Amino acid sequence: MGSIAKKGLQQYLIQLQQHPLRTKAITAGVLSAISDIVAQKLTGIQKLQLRRLLLKVLFGCAYLGPFGHFLHLILDKIFKGKKDTSTVAKKVVLEQLTSSPWNNLMFMIYYGVVVEGKLILHNIINFTFGRWNHW
């Protein structure tokens, strides 16, 4: 790994240890931005929709980062900090059955109401069941 990337990773890990909630919120916001930029480009949007992008960054920072932080604290308490393969698999299954559908629902509501200005229940139901069929 290049020295700049290595230093960046080291600094990130230090921030993650010293300020976990803030770091996870910022990380979720950055990842939300990257995913929306890629999604906009892949769907053929010529000019980047900044309002949409910023609202998705807000969702990542304000909801996804903190939610994931506290969810994993709860999972660590439930599984008493175990890190073996079996425990990790159980955590993944529990997360997929509980928080993933919840997060999908929250995102669809947020995106519909805040970003697009409308809520279409039909889209939420199809999206949720489509995700379950995927697994």
N, C-alpha and C positions, 0 to 999 in steps of 0.2 A: 504494500500500500504506500502511495506517495506520502511524503512528509507532511504536506499541507492537509491531505485527507486524514492522515493519522492524528494530527494535532486537532483537527476539527472534531473527529470522533472522540478523542480524549476529553476535549472541552464539553462536548455534548454529554458524555457520561458523568462528568463532574457536576454539570447542571442538573442532570437527572437525579443524582444522589442528594444534592444540596437543596434543590427546589423541584421535587418530583411533579407536583400538581401543575405548576406554571409551565414546566418544560413539556409535559404531556399535552397541555392545552395548546401551546404554541405549535408543537409537532403536529397535532391533529388539524390545526388551522392550515399549516403549510401543506400537509398531505391533501386536505380538502381542496386547496387552491390548485395543486398539481393535477389532481384527478379531474377537476372541472375544466381546466385549460385543455387537457387531453380530450375530454369528452366533447367539448365545444369544437375542437379541431376535427375530431373523427366524424362528427355529425355534419360537417360541412359549413359551420358558422364561419363566415369570412372575417368579421370584425368581432373581437373579443367582447362579450357582454360583461362589462365591469360590475354593474349592479348585481347581477346574478353571482359573479365570482366572489364579490365581497360578502354577500349574504351567506354563501356556502362556507367561506372562511369563518364568518361569525358563528355559524352552526358548529363547525369543527372546534373552534376555541371555547365557546361557551357551553357546549353540550357534550360532544363526543369525547374530548380529552378528559374533562372531569368525570364523566360517567365511567369511562374505561378505567381511570385511576381508582375510583372508589369500588367499582365492581371487582377488580383484582385484589384489592385489600380484603373485601368480603370473602372472595374465593380462597385467599390464603388463610383466613381464619377458619373457614369451613373445613379445609383440608389440612389445617394445622402446619402450614408452611412446607409440606412435603413437596419434593421436586422430582420424584421418580417418574418414569415413563407412564406408568399406569395412572398416577395422579394427574399428570398433564392431560392425558386422554380424557379423564373424567371431567376435568375443568373445561376442556374444549366442548365436550358433549353438553354439559350443563349450560355453558354460554350460548351455544347454538340453539338450544331448546328454550331458553328464557330471554336473554338480553338481545340476541340478534333479531328476533321478531319484533321486540319492543323498539329497538333502534330503527328498524325499517319503518315501522308505523310512525314513529316520531319524525323521521326524515320526510316521509311522504306528506304528513300533515304540514310540517314546516315549509317544505318546498312548495306545496300546493297553495297554502294560505299566504305565506310571506313572499316567496319569490314570484310565483305566478299570479297571485291574487285570487285564487279559487281553490276549492277543495272538491275533489272528485272521488267519492267513496268507492266507486267502481274500480278506479286505478289502484287504490290501496288494497282492496281485496284481491284483485288479480296479481298484483306484485307479491303480496304475502304468500298466497298459495303457490305461485310460480316458484318462489324461493324454496318452499318446502318440497315441492316436486323435484327440484334440482338435487336435493340431498337424498 
